[in-house]
Amino acid sequence: MAFTVEQARRLAKISQADMAQKLGMSEKTYRNKESGATRFYVDEADRFARLVGLPREDIIFLTTECQNMAQEERS
């Protein structure tokens, strides 16, 4: 089963502020990454996955642009 970044974080019961702190970034930067406005780097994705206790492959780390492209291809 695949989870969005937000779903994975919520499942782990971690707030955005706490996740930002654990990843060593500002809350604004984290919110942008979670919303897909900016991308996660591989090392950030690895740390995120460890923090939420899920395999990285089970988390959808897509930017909004990639999500929009995928939706267009399905249409």
PDB file of N, CA, C and O in Angstrom, chain B, residues numbered from 101:
ATOM      1  N   MET B 101       0.843  -1.178   0.000  1.00  0.00           N
ATOM      2  CA  MET B 101       0.000   0.000   0.000  1.00  0.00           C
ATOM      3  C   MET B 101       0.890   1.244   0.000  1.00  0.00           C
ATOM      4  O   MET B 101       1.895   1.293   0.710  1.00  0.00           O
ATOM      5  N   ALA B 102       0.527   2.227  -0.781  1.00  0.00           N
ATOM      6  CA  ALA B 102       1.312   3.456  -0.873  1.00  0.00           C
ATOM      7  C   ALA B 102       0.626   4.583  -0.096  1.00  0.00           C
ATOM      8  O   ALA B 102      -0.601   4.675  -0.041  1.00  0.00           O
ATOM      9  N   PHE B 103       1.449   5.423   0.493  1.00  0.00           N
ATOM     10  CA  PHE B 103       0.959   6.550   1.291  1.00  0.00           C
ATOM     11  C   PHE B 103       1.553   7.838   0.755  1.00  0.00           C
ATOM     12  O   PHE B 103       2.699   7.855   0.307  1.00  0.00           O
ATOM     13  N   THR B 104       0.784   8.917   0.797  1.00  0.00           N
ATOM     14  CA  THR B 104       1.362  10.224   0.518  1.00  0.00           C
ATOM     15  C   THR B 104       2.253  10.605   1.699  1.00  0.00           C
ATOM     16  O   THR B 104       2.198   9.976   2.756  1.00  0.00           O
ATOM     17  N   VAL B 105       3.058  11.619   1.515  1.00  0.00           N
ATOM     18  CA  VAL B 105       3.922  12.093   2.602  1.00  0.00           C
ATOM     19  C   VAL B 105       3.067  12.502   3.799  1.00  0.00           C
ATOM     20  O   VAL B 105       3.382  12.162   4.939  1.00  0.00           O
ATOM     21  N   GLU B 106       1.996  13.225   3.537  1.00  0.00           N
ATOM     22  CA  GLU B 106       1.126  13.665   4.632  1.00  0.00           C
ATOM     23  C   GLU B 106       0.509  12.470   5.351  1.00  0.00           C
ATOM     24  O   GLU B 106       0.485  12.434   6.582  1.00  0.00           O
ATOM     25  N   GLN B 107       0.011  11.497   4.599  1.00  0.00           N
ATOM     26  CA  GLN B 107      -0.595  10.321   5.224  1.00  0.00           C
ATOM     27  C   GLN B 107       0.421   9.577   6.087  1.00  0.00           C
ATOM     28  O   GLN B 107       0.103   9.155   7.199  1.00  0.00           O
ATOM     29  N   ALA B 108       1.631   9.420   5.581  1.00  0.00           N
ATOM     30  CA  ALA B 108       2.674   8.714   6.327  1.00  0.00           C
ATOM     31  C   ALA B 108       3.006   9.450   7.618  1.00  0.00           C
ATOM     32  O   ALA B 108       3.159   8.832   8.672  1.00  0.00           O
ATOM     33  N   ARG B 109       3.117  10.769   7.532  1.00  0.00           N
ATOM     34  CA  ARG B 109       3.428  11.563   8.721  1.00  0.00           C
ATOM     35  C   ARG B 109       2.312  11.469   9.748  1.00  0.00           C
ATOM     36  O   ARG B 109       2.568  11.291  10.939  1.00  0.00           O
ATOM     37  N   ARG B 110       1.085  11.589   9.289  1.00  0.00           N
ATOM     38  CA  ARG B 110      -0.056  11.516  10.205  1.00  0.00           C
ATOM     39  C   ARG B 110      -0.177  10.126  10.836  1.00  0.00           C
ATOM     40  O   ARG B 110      -0.490  10.000  12.020  1.00  0.00           O
ATOM     41  N   LEU B 111       0.071   9.097  10.046  1.00  0.00           N
ATOM     42  CA  LEU B 111       0.030   7.732  10.555  1.00  0.00           C
ATOM     43  C   LEU B 111       1.029   7.543  11.695  1.00  0.00           C
ATOM     44  O   LEU B 111       0.771   6.813  12.652  1.00  0.00           O
ATOM     45  N   ALA B 112       2.178   8.217  11.573  1.00  0.00           N
ATOM     46  CA  ALA B 112       3.208   8.143  12.613  1.00  0.00           C
ATOM     47  C   ALA B 112       2.934   9.102  13.774  1.00  0.00           C
ATOM     48  O   ALA B 112       3.679   9.133  14.754  1.00  0.00           O
ATOM     49  N   LYS B 113       1.862   9.880  13.653  1.00  0.00           N
ATOM     50  CA  LYS B 113       1.469  10.834  14.698  1.00  0.00           C
ATOM     51  C   LYS B 113       2.567  11.865  14.992  1.00  0.00           C
ATOM     52  O   LYS B 113       2.895  12.151  16.143  1.00  0.00           O
ATOM     53  N   ILE B 114       3.123  12.412  13.893  1.00  0.00           N
ATOM     54  CA  ILE B 114       4.157  13.445  14.006  1.00  0.00           C
ATOM     55  C   ILE B 114       3.598  14.719  13.389  1.00  0.00           C
ATOM     56  O   ILE B 114       3.072  14.686  12.277  1.00  0.00           O
ATOM     57  N   SER B 115       3.705  15.835  14.092  1.00  0.00           N
ATOM     58  CA  SER B 115       3.228  17.111  13.557  1.00  0.00           C
ATOM     59  C   SER B 115       4.186  17.613  12.477  1.00  0.00           C
ATOM     60  O   SER B 115       5.327  17.161  12.384  1.00  0.00           O
ATOM     61  N   GLN B 116       3.708  18.547  11.669  1.00  0.00           N
ATOM     62  CA  GLN B 116       4.579  19.150  10.659  1.00  0.00           C
ATOM     63  C   GLN B 116       5.763  19.839  11.322  1.00  0.00           C
ATOM     64  O   GLN B 116       6.891  19.735  10.842  1.00  0.00           O
ATOM     65  N   ALA B 117       5.516  20.534  12.408  1.00  0.00           N
ATOM     66  CA  ALA B 117       6.594  21.243  13.101  1.00  0.00           C
ATOM     67  C   ALA B 117       7.641  20.265  13.618  1.00  0.00           C
ATOM     68  O   ALA B 117       8.840  20.502  13.471  1.00  0.00           O
ATOM     69  N   ASP B 118       7.194  19.166  14.225  1.00  0.00           N
ATOM     70  CA  ASP B 118       8.141  18.166  14.736  1.00  0.00           C
ATOM     71  C   ASP B 118       8.914  17.492  13.614  1.00  0.00           C
ATOM     72  O   ASP B 118      10.113  17.243  13.743  1.00  0.00           O
ATOM     73  N   MET B 119       8.228  17.195  12.507  1.00  0.00           N
ATOM     74  CA  MET B 119       8.911  16.557  11.384  1.00  0.00           C
ATOM     75  C   MET B 119       9.955  17.501  10.804  1.00  0.00           C
ATOM     76  O   MET B 119      11.067  17.081  10.484  1.00  0.00           O
ATOM     77  N   ALA B 120       9.603  18.759  10.669  1.00  0.00           N
ATOM     78  CA  ALA B 120      10.566  19.733  10.153  1.00  0.00           C
ATOM     79  C   ALA B 120      11.808  19.766  11.035  1.00  0.00           C
ATOM     80  O   ALA B 120      12.933  19.769  10.535  1.00  0.00           O
ATOM     81  N   GLN B 121      11.600  19.789  12.338  1.00  0.00           N
ATOM     82  CA  GLN B 121      12.724  19.812  13.268  1.00  0.00           C
ATOM     83  C   GLN B 121      13.569  18.549  13.138  1.00  0.00           C
ATOM     84  O   GLN B 121      14.798  18.624  13.124  1.00  0.00           O
ATOM     85  N   LYS B 122      12.925  17.402  13.044  1.00  0.00           N
ATOM     86  CA  LYS B 122      13.651  16.132  12.935  1.00  0.00           C
ATOM     87  C   LYS B 122      14.451  16.040  11.638  1.00  0.00           C
ATOM     88  O   LYS B 122      15.498  15.394  11.590  1.00  0.00           O
ATOM     89  N   LEU B 123      13.946  16.695  10.580  1.00  0.00           N
ATOM     90  CA  LEU B 123      14.635  16.689   9.296  1.00  0.00           C
ATOM     91  C   LEU B 123      15.639  17.835   9.158  1.00  0.00           C
ATOM     92  O   LEU B 123      16.377  17.908   8.175  1.00  0.00           O
ATOM     93  N   GLY B 124      15.660  18.729  10.152  1.00  0.00           N
ATOM     94  CA  GLY B 124      16.622  19.823  10.145  1.00  0.00           C
ATOM     95  C   GLY B 124      16.298  20.926   9.153  1.00  0.00           C
ATOM     96  O   GLY B 124      17.194  21.489   8.523  1.00  0.00           O
ATOM     97  N   MET B 125      15.006  21.233   9.015  1.00  0.00           N
ATOM     98  CA  MET B 125      14.598  22.292   8.094  1.00  0.00           C
ATOM     99  C   MET B 125      13.510  23.127   8.744  1.00  0.00           C
ATOM    100  O   MET B 125      12.933  22.737   9.759  1.00  0.00           O
ATOM    101  N   SER B 126      13.237  24.275   8.152  1.00  0.00           N
ATOM    102  CA  SER B 126      12.177  25.121   8.700  1.00  0.00           C
ATOM    103  C   SER B 126      10.819  24.468   8.442  1.00  0.00           C
ATOM    104  O   SER B 126      10.675  23.619   7.561  1.00  0.00           O
ATOM    105  N   GLU B 127       9.842  24.880   9.222  1.00  0.00           N
ATOM    106  CA  GLU B 127       8.501  24.337   9.041  1.00  0.00           C
ATOM    107  C   GLU B 127       7.958  24.712   7.665  1.00  0.00           C
ATOM    108  O   GLU B 127       7.279  23.907   7.027  1.00  0.00           O
ATOM    109  N   LYS B 128       8.246  25.908   7.210  1.00  0.00           N
ATOM    110  CA  LYS B 128       7.787  26.349   5.884  1.00  0.00           C
ATOM    111  C   LYS B 128       8.383  25.464   4.794  1.00  0.00           C
ATOM    112  O   LYS B 128       7.675  25.046   3.878  1.00  0.00           O
ATOM    113  N   THR B 129       9.672  25.178   4.888  1.00  0.00           N
ATOM    114  CA  THR B 129      10.317  24.314   3.898  1.00  0.00           C
ATOM    115  C   THR B 129       9.682  22.930   3.915  1.00  0.00           C
ATOM    116  O   THR B 129       9.410  22.350   2.864  1.00  0.00           O
ATOM    117  N   TYR B 130       9.447  22.406   5.113  1.00  0.00           N
ATOM    118  CA  TYR B 130       8.820  21.087   5.202  1.00  0.00           C
ATOM    119  C   TYR B 130       7.420  21.105   4.597  1.00  0.00           C
ATOM    120  O   TYR B 130       7.062  20.204   3.839  1.00  0.00           O
ATOM    121  N   ARG B 131       6.626  22.122   4.925  1.00  0.00           N
ATOM    122  CA  ARG B 131       5.267  22.207   4.376  1.00  0.00           C
ATOM    123  C   ARG B 131       5.303  22.223   2.851  1.00  0.00           C
ATOM    124  O   ARG B 131       4.474  21.584   2.203  1.00  0.00           O
ATOM    125  N   ASN B 132       6.263  22.954   2.275  1.00  0.00           N
ATOM    126  CA  ASN B 132       6.386  22.992   0.814  1.00  0.00           C
ATOM    127  C   ASN B 132       6.714  21.610   0.251  1.00  0.00           C
ATOM    128  O   ASN B 132       6.204  21.233  -0.804  1.00  0.00           O
ATOM    129  N   LYS B 133       7.543  20.872   0.936  1.00  0.00           N
ATOM    130  CA  LYS B 133       7.896  19.527   0.479  1.00  0.00           C
ATOM    131  C   LYS B 133       6.689  18.594   0.618  1.00  0.00           C
ATOM    132  O   LYS B 133       6.394  17.821  -0.293  1.00  0.00           O
ATOM    133  N   GLU B 134       6.005  18.663   1.735  1.00  0.00           N
ATOM    134  CA  GLU B 134       4.853  17.790   1.956  1.00  0.00           C
ATOM    135  C   GLU B 134       3.744  18.067   0.947  1.00  0.00           C
ATOM    136  O   GLU B 134       3.067  17.142   0.498  1.00  0.00           O
ATOM    137  N   SER B 135       3.557  19.325   0.591  1.00  0.00           N
ATOM    138  CA  SER B 135       2.492  19.679  -0.355  1.00  0.00           C
ATOM    139  C   SER B 135       2.876  19.387  -1.797  1.00  0.00           C
ATOM    140  O   SER B 135       2.026  19.418  -2.687  1.00  0.00           O
ATOM    141  N   GLY B 136       4.159  19.101  -2.034  1.00  0.00           N
ATOM    142  CA  GLY B 136       4.602  18.829  -3.395  1.00  0.00           C
ATOM    143  C   GLY B 136       5.098  20.058  -4.131  1.00  0.00           C
ATOM    144  O   GLY B 136       5.446  19.976  -5.309  1.00  0.00           O
ATOM    145  N   ALA B 137       5.136  21.207  -3.448  1.00  0.00           N
ATOM    146  CA  ALA B 137       5.620  22.429  -4.096  1.00  0.00           C
ATOM    147  C   ALA B 137       7.116  22.352  -4.381  1.00  0.00           C
ATOM    148  O   ALA B 137       7.590  22.893  -5.380  1.00  0.00           O
ATOM    149  N   THR B 138       7.852  21.684  -3.510  1.00  0.00           N
ATOM    150  CA  THR B 138       9.284  21.446  -3.726  1.00  0.00           C
ATOM    151  C   THR B 138       9.571  19.974  -3.471  1.00  0.00           C
ATOM    152  O   THR B 138       8.797  19.286  -2.806  1.00  0.00           O
ATOM    153  N   ARG B 139      10.689  19.500  -4.005  1.00  0.00           N
ATOM    154  CA  ARG B 139      10.971  18.066  -3.945  1.00  0.00           C
ATOM    155  C   ARG B 139      11.755  17.677  -2.700  1.00  0.00           C
ATOM    156  O   ARG B 139      12.445  18.489  -2.086  1.00  0.00           O
ATOM    157  N   PHE B 140      11.622  16.416  -2.359  1.00  0.00           N
ATOM    158  CA  PHE B 140      12.465  15.801  -1.336  1.00  0.00           C
ATOM    159  C   PHE B 140      13.719  15.295  -2.027  1.00  0.00           C
ATOM    160  O   PHE B 140      13.634  14.693  -3.097  1.00  0.00           O
ATOM    161  N   TYR B 141      14.869  15.527  -1.438  1.00  0.00           N
ATOM    162  CA  TYR B 141      16.098  14.905  -1.917  1.00  0.00           C
ATOM    163  C   TYR B 141      16.129  13.482  -1.384  1.00  0.00           C
ATOM    164  O   TYR B 141      15.439  13.169  -0.413  1.00  0.00           O
ATOM    165  N   VAL B 142      16.912  12.626  -1.998  1.00  0.00           N
ATOM    166  CA  VAL B 142      16.940  11.211  -1.623  1.00  0.00           C
ATOM    167  C   VAL B 142      17.286  11.033  -0.145  1.00  0.00           C
ATOM    168  O   VAL B 142      16.660  10.228   0.546  1.00  0.00           O
ATOM    169  N   ASP B 143      18.285  11.785   0.345  1.00  0.00           N
ATOM    170  CA  ASP B 143      18.650  11.633   1.753  1.00  0.00           C
ATOM    171  C   ASP B 143      17.513  12.070   2.679  1.00  0.00           C
ATOM    172  O   ASP B 143      17.319  11.480   3.743  1.00  0.00           O
ATOM    173  N   GLU B 144      16.762  13.100   2.279  1.00  0.00           N
ATOM    174  CA  GLU B 144      15.616  13.549   3.081  1.00  0.00           C
ATOM    175  C   GLU B 144      14.515  12.492   3.058  1.00  0.00           C
ATOM    176  O   GLU B 144      13.886  12.226   4.082  1.00  0.00           O
ATOM    177  N   ALA B 145      14.282  11.892   1.896  1.00  0.00           N
ATOM    178  CA  ALA B 145      13.264  10.852   1.772  1.00  0.00           C
ATOM    179  C   ALA B 145      13.636   9.645   2.631  1.00  0.00           C
ATOM    180  O   ALA B 145      12.774   9.050   3.277  1.00  0.00           O
ATOM    181  N   ASP B 146      14.911   9.289   2.636  1.00  0.00           N
ATOM    182  CA  ASP B 146      15.368   8.174   3.473  1.00  0.00           C
ATOM    183  C   ASP B 146      15.131   8.461   4.950  1.00  0.00           C
ATOM    184  O   ASP B 146      14.619   7.612   5.680  1.00  0.00           O
ATOM    185  N   ARG B 147      15.506   9.662   5.387  1.00  0.00           N
ATOM    186  CA  ARG B 147      15.308  10.018   6.798  1.00  0.00           C
ATOM    187  C   ARG B 147      13.830  10.049   7.146  1.00  0.00           C
ATOM    188  O   ARG B 147      13.425   9.560   8.200  1.00  0.00           O
ATOM    189  N   PHE B 148      13.013  10.634   6.247  1.00  0.00           N
ATOM    190  CA  PHE B 148      11.570  10.701   6.476  1.00  0.00           C
ATOM    191  C   PHE B 148      11.007   9.297   6.656  1.00  0.00           C
ATOM    192  O   PHE B 148      10.261   9.041   7.601  1.00  0.00           O
ATOM    193  N   ALA B 149      11.363   8.394   5.758  1.00  0.00           N
ATOM    194  CA  ALA B 149      10.853   7.027   5.825  1.00  0.00           C
ATOM    195  C   ALA B 149      11.232   6.357   7.145  1.00  0.00           C
ATOM    196  O   ALA B 149      10.414   5.671   7.757  1.00  0.00           O
ATOM    197  N   ARG B 150      12.466   6.557   7.574  1.00  0.00           N
ATOM    198  CA  ARG B 150      12.885   5.970   8.858  1.00  0.00           C
ATOM    199  C   ARG B 150      12.072   6.556  10.011  1.00  0.00           C
ATOM    200  O   ARG B 150      11.672   5.832  10.923  1.00  0.00           O
ATOM    201  N   LEU B 151      11.830   7.861   9.969  1.00  0.00           N
ATOM    202  CA  LEU B 151      11.095   8.520  11.049  1.00  0.00           C
ATOM    203  C   LEU B 151       9.649   8.040  11.147  1.00  0.00           C
ATOM    204  O   LEU B 151       9.108   7.914  12.245  1.00  0.00           O
ATOM    205  N   VAL B 152       9.023   7.773   9.993  1.00  0.00           N
ATOM    206  CA  VAL B 152       7.627   7.332  10.020  1.00  0.00           C
ATOM    207  C   VAL B 152       7.501   5.816  10.082  1.00  0.00           C
ATOM    208  O   VAL B 152       6.400   5.285  10.230  1.00  0.00           O
ATOM    209  N   GLY B 153       8.631   5.117   9.968  1.00  0.00           N
ATOM    210  CA  GLY B 153       8.620   3.670  10.107  1.00  0.00           C
ATOM    211  C   GLY B 153       8.051   2.910   8.924  1.00  0.00           C
ATOM    212  O   GLY B 153       7.489   1.827   9.088  1.00  0.00           O
ATOM    213  N   LEU B 154       8.196   3.478   7.723  1.00  0.00           N
ATOM    214  CA  LEU B 154       7.715   2.827   6.509  1.00  0.00           C
ATOM    215  C   LEU B 154       8.855   2.697   5.507  1.00  0.00           C
ATOM    216  O   LEU B 154       9.787   3.501   5.527  1.00  0.00           O
ATOM    217  N   PRO B 155       8.794   1.694   4.628  1.00  0.00           N
ATOM    218  CA  PRO B 155       9.797   1.631   3.560  1.00  0.00           C
ATOM    219  C   PRO B 155       9.630   2.827   2.621  1.00  0.00           C
ATOM    220  O   PRO B 155       8.509   3.246   2.332  1.00  0.00           O
ATOM    221  N   ARG B 156      10.737   3.364   2.156  1.00  0.00           N
ATOM    222  CA  ARG B 156      10.669   4.527   1.266  1.00  0.00           C
ATOM    223  C   ARG B 156       9.811   4.232   0.042  1.00  0.00           C
ATOM    224  O   ARG B 156       9.131   5.122  -0.469  1.00  0.00           O
ATOM    225  N   GLU B 157       9.839   2.983  -0.432  1.00  0.00           N
ATOM    226  CA  GLU B 157       9.083   2.602  -1.618  1.00  0.00           C
ATOM    227  C   GLU B 157       7.571   2.697  -1.416  1.00  0.00           C
ATOM    228  O   GLU B 157       6.815   2.747  -2.387  1.00  0.00           O
ATOM    229  N   ASP B 158       7.130   2.721  -0.158  1.00  0.00           N
ATOM    230  CA  ASP B 158       5.702   2.807   0.145  1.00  0.00           C
ATOM    231  C   ASP B 158       5.208   4.237   0.326  1.00  0.00           C
ATOM    232  O   ASP B 158       4.045   4.455   0.665  1.00  0.00           O
ATOM    233  N   ILE B 159       6.087   5.213   0.102  1.00  0.00           N
ATOM    234  CA  ILE B 159       5.722   6.621   0.277  1.00  0.00           C
ATOM    235  C   ILE B 159       5.832   7.322  -1.064  1.00  0.00           C
ATOM    236  O   ILE B 159       6.820   7.162  -1.781  1.00  0.00           O
ATOM    237  N   ILE B 160       4.809   8.099  -1.399  1.00  0.00           N
ATOM    238  CA  ILE B 160       4.776   8.810  -2.672  1.00  0.00           C
ATOM    239  C   ILE B 160       5.421  10.184  -2.481  1.00  0.00           C
ATOM    240  O   ILE B 160       4.837  11.075  -1.864  1.00  0.00           O
ATOM    241  N   PHE B 161       6.634  10.344  -3.019  1.00  0.00           N
ATOM    242  CA  PHE B 161       7.385  11.596  -2.915  1.00  0.00           C
ATOM    243  C   PHE B 161       7.336  12.334  -4.254  1.00  0.00           C
ATOM    244  O   PHE B 161       8.366  12.495  -4.907  1.00  0.00           O
ATOM    245  N   LEU B 162       6.167  12.777  -4.662  1.00  0.00           N
ATOM    246  CA  LEU B 162       6.042  13.474  -5.942  1.00  0.00           C
ATOM    247  C   LEU B 162       5.787  14.951  -5.754  1.00  0.00           C
ATOM    248  O   LEU B 162       5.080  15.362  -4.834  1.00  0.00           O
ATOM    249  N   THR B 163       6.373  15.749  -6.639  1.00  0.00           N
ATOM    250  CA  THR B 163       6.057  17.173  -6.639  1.00  0.00           C
ATOM    251  C   THR B 163       4.694  17.357  -7.292  1.00  0.00           C
ATOM    252  O   THR B 163       4.203  16.460  -7.977  1.00  0.00           O
ATOM    253  N   THR B 164       4.095  18.499  -7.084  1.00  0.00           N
ATOM    254  CA  THR B 164       2.796  18.809  -7.678  1.00  0.00           C
ATOM    255  C   THR B 164       2.880  18.709  -9.195  1.00  0.00           C
ATOM    256  O   THR B 164       1.948  18.228  -9.840  1.00  0.00           O
ATOM    257  N   GLU B 165       3.983  19.158  -9.763  1.00  0.00           N
ATOM    258  CA  GLU B 165       4.160  19.105 -11.218  1.00  0.00           C
ATOM    259  C   GLU B 165       4.107  17.663 -11.709  1.00  0.00           C
ATOM    260  O   GLU B 165       3.451  17.378 -12.711  1.00  0.00           O
ATOM    261  N   CYS B 166       4.778  16.766 -11.029  1.00  0.00           N
ATOM    262  CA  CYS B 166       4.763  15.346 -11.407  1.00  0.00           C
ATOM    263  C   CYS B 166       3.374  14.750 -11.243  1.00  0.00           C
ATOM    264  O   CYS B 166       2.938  13.957 -12.077  1.00  0.00           O
ATOM    265  N   GLN B 167       2.684  15.118 -10.189  1.00  0.00           N
ATOM    266  CA  GLN B 167       1.338  14.610  -9.966  1.00  0.00           C
ATOM    267  C   GLN B 167       0.413  15.065 -11.085  1.00  0.00           C
ATOM    268  O   GLN B 167      -0.409  14.287 -11.570  1.00  0.00           O
ATOM    269  N   ASN B 168       0.544  16.327 -11.496  1.00  0.00           N
ATOM    270  CA  ASN B 168      -0.291  16.855 -12.571  1.00  0.00           C
ATOM    271  C   ASN B 168      -0.003  16.140 -13.888  1.00  0.00           C
ATOM    272  O   ASN B 168      -0.926  15.837 -14.644  1.00  0.00           O
ATOM    273  N   MET B 169       1.272  15.870 -14.165  1.00  0.00           N
ATOM    274  CA  MET B 169       1.634  15.167 -15.379  1.00  0.00           C
ATOM    275  C   MET B 169       1.042  13.762 -15.387  1.00  0.00           C
ATOM    276  O   MET B 169       0.554  13.303 -16.420  1.00  0.00           O
ATOM    277  N   ALA B 170       1.079  13.088 -14.269  1.00  0.00           N
ATOM    278  CA  ALA B 170       0.532  11.731 -14.160  1.00  0.00           C
ATOM    279  C   ALA B 170      -0.971  11.737 -14.404  1.00  0.00           C
ATOM    280  O   ALA B 170      -1.497  10.852 -15.077  1.00  0.00           O
ATOM    281  N   GLN B 171      -1.662  12.734 -13.858  1.00  0.00           N
ATOM    282  CA  GLN B 171      -3.103  12.827 -14.059  1.00  0.00           C
ATOM    283  C   GLN B 171      -3.437  13.082 -15.527  1.00  0.00           C
ATOM    284  O   GLN B 171      -4.397  12.518 -16.052  1.00  0.00           O
ATOM    285  N   GLU B 172      -2.649  13.930 -16.190  1.00  0.00           N
ATOM    286  CA  GLU B 172      -2.876  14.218 -17.605  1.00  0.00           C
ATOM    287  C   GLU B 172      -2.694  12.964 -18.449  1.00  0.00           C
ATOM    288  O   GLU B 172      -3.448  12.740 -19.396  1.00  0.00           O
ATOM    289  N   GLU B 173      -1.705  12.148 -18.116  1.00  0.00           N
ATOM    290  CA  GLU B 173      -1.451  10.924 -18.869  1.00  0.00           C
ATOM    291  C   GLU B 173      -2.582   9.928 -18.710  1.00  0.00           C
ATOM    292  O   GLU B 173      -2.866   9.162 -19.631  1.00  0.00           O
ATOM    293  N   ARG B 174      -3.234   9.928 -17.548  1.00  0.00           N
ATOM    294  CA  ARG B 174      -4.344   9.001 -17.321  1.00  0.00           C
ATOM    295  C   ARG B 174      -5.622   9.448 -18.020  1.00  0.00           C
ATOM    296  O   ARG B 174      -6.524   8.641 -18.245  1.00  0.00           O
ATOM    297  N   SER B 175      -5.700  10.729 -18.362  1.00  0.00           N
ATOM    298  CA  SER B 175      -6.932  11.271 -18.987  1.00  0.00           C
ATOM    299  C   SER B 175      -7.024  10.936 -20.447  1.00  0.00           C
ATOM    300  O   SER B 175      -7.991  11.316 -21.107  1.00  0.00           O
TER     301      SER B 175
END
